[in-house]
Amino acid sequence: MPNPRIKDEDKYEALRDKGYSKEKSARIANTPNSGKKGGKAQPYEEWSKNELYDKAKKVGIEGRSKMTKKELMNALRNH
């Protein structure tokens, strides 16, 4: 018998079959676009050196003023 609180019953049942809890299955099945990949930011290669510097400053990377663009990208990726 379908549950009226579950928006995507097929997805819910598939998740339950995989071993997910009822609560987690319901949360995922009721979330629109839950299977789509997120992240809209451009890759660091497309950022300017100033943009990379500002991001490095925001996250607290030390020594950023002496770094090249490539070094800034590497530091941000490994932070």
Secondary structure, DSSP 8 states (H G I E B T S, - for coil): ---TT-S-HHHHHHHHHTT--HHHHHHHHTSTTTTS-------GGGS-HHHHHHHHHHHT-TTGGG--HHHHHHHHHT-
